[in-house]
Amino acid sequence: MSFAMNRILGLSAAFGLYDWWARRNLEQVHDTLIGLADLRDNAEILDVGCGTGILSSRLAETAEGPAVHGVDISPRMICVARRRGNRRNLQVEYQVGTAVRLPYPDGRFDLVCSCLLFHLLEDSDKERALREVFRVLRPGGRYVCAEFEKYPIRFWGGKLARYAENLIGAVGFDVHTTAAGPSITRSRPIVYRVMIKPE
Ligand SMILES: C[S@@+](CC[C@H](N)C(=O)[O-])C[C@H]1O[C@@H](n2cnc3c(N)ncnc32)[C@H](O)[C@@H]1O
């Protein structure tokens, strides 16, 4: 993610704008992800690029089990996420960190989620981030994500790029489900994917 975008997102989180926007735009997207997540008792769950912790809080409220973990590159986002978790007395643990070097051991999680993360990563980081998700999942674990089908790689240049679908198999995932679902823009559909790390 560019330095400028990191600053914009961080400031919008600190001043409550991100939550205001997310409440209006992401609720159905999160509903869909939670539905696809197939939550099981005692599952170890990670939300990558967790932002202000809206999805991870909902996962913690829904799932019966150990703390839900969230990681985000933006300290301001994580600060808001921690406040949300404390206010609601939720079992959530947040860390500042990057998707391309996740601060967790191999095979730690049963379920990894991400929502609208990959379009913010530099092209050169997408494969590293997907490999990291694969690494921290246990064999048989699920990765559930929502991403724009096409997204602008430069806002002002208007160029469109596709989600790096070719990387999914290369990294080792089996695709379990690919589904269309609610989007937040008319022009750019969101695709929901469930990937499994083979046993
Ligand atoms: C569009 S927001 C979505 C936030 C959250 N998933 C949600 O559904 O509300 C994208 C998030 O990805 C984070 N992000 C961007 N690049 C990242 C990276 N390399 N590692 C971890 N998080 C990153 C941003 O800081 C931001 O919080």
The ligand as a Gaussian input file, in Angstrom:
#p B3LYP/6-31G(d) Opt

LIG

0 1
 C      -10.531000      -1.315000       2.745000
 S       -9.801000      -1.543000       4.333000
 C      -10.765000      -2.936000       4.898000
 C      -10.648000      -3.123000       6.381000
 C      -11.406000      -4.300000       6.963000
 N      -11.010000      -5.541000       6.336000
 C      -12.903000      -4.117000       6.870000
 O      -13.572000      -4.971000       6.257000
 O      -13.422000      -3.137000       7.431000
 C       -8.242000      -2.310000       3.940000
 C       -7.334000      -2.476000       5.146000
 O       -6.145000      -3.169000       4.713000
 C       -5.056000      -2.640000       5.447000
 N       -3.801000      -2.957000       4.736000
 C       -3.333000      -2.435000       3.582000
 N       -2.147000      -2.974000       3.270000
 C       -1.857000      -3.883000       4.243000
 C       -0.775000      -4.774000       4.467000
 N        0.268000      -4.852000       3.640000
 N       -0.820000      -5.570000       5.563000
 C       -1.867000      -5.511000       6.428000
 N       -2.911000      -4.681000       6.271000
 C       -2.915000      -3.873000       5.182000
 C       -5.373000      -1.148000       5.531000
 O       -4.634000      -0.494000       6.555000
 C       -6.867000      -1.173000       5.790000
 O       -7.148000      -1.212000       7.159000

